[in-house]
Amino acid sequence: MSVKVVESQQELEDAYLVRKIVFVDEQQVPVEEEIDQFEDDAAHFIMYHEGKPIGAGRFRVLDGIGKVERICVLKEARKHGAGKAIMDSIETYAADQGIHKLKLNAQTHAIPFYEKIGFEVVSDEFLDAGIPHKTMVKKM
């Protein structure tokens, strides 16, 4: 498995494909909510395994805080360290940008994963695209 910052149109399309499979097809998020107005302002990440895109994520900087978004892994690739590898790459990228705090909105079922890698819940539950979430932060 390898994770990289998206550098080409093909890599971006691969990231969008993974996001579409996970969020739109699997979780029934409307495509117009999944692909949004912040795509051009974000750094995108893509994970490949044996040449096939299997994971993706997005990162933006808002008011000096790194915002981690759209973390997803194809169902068949879950539970093998793919999500952690994507998060490690994003954290390294953020640190290289001088970012010392990360924020994300985690689907509630994913909170234990994010807690294991150092994030803490800082909000009550809320709905995003009809899915329960909580905001989490990590100081780096």
Helices and strands as residue ranges (DSSP letters): E 2-5, H 9-19, I 20-26, H 31-34, G 39-41, E 43-49, E 52-62, E 65-73, G 75-77, H 82-96, E 101-107, G 108-110, H 111-116, E 120-121, E 126-128, E 131-139
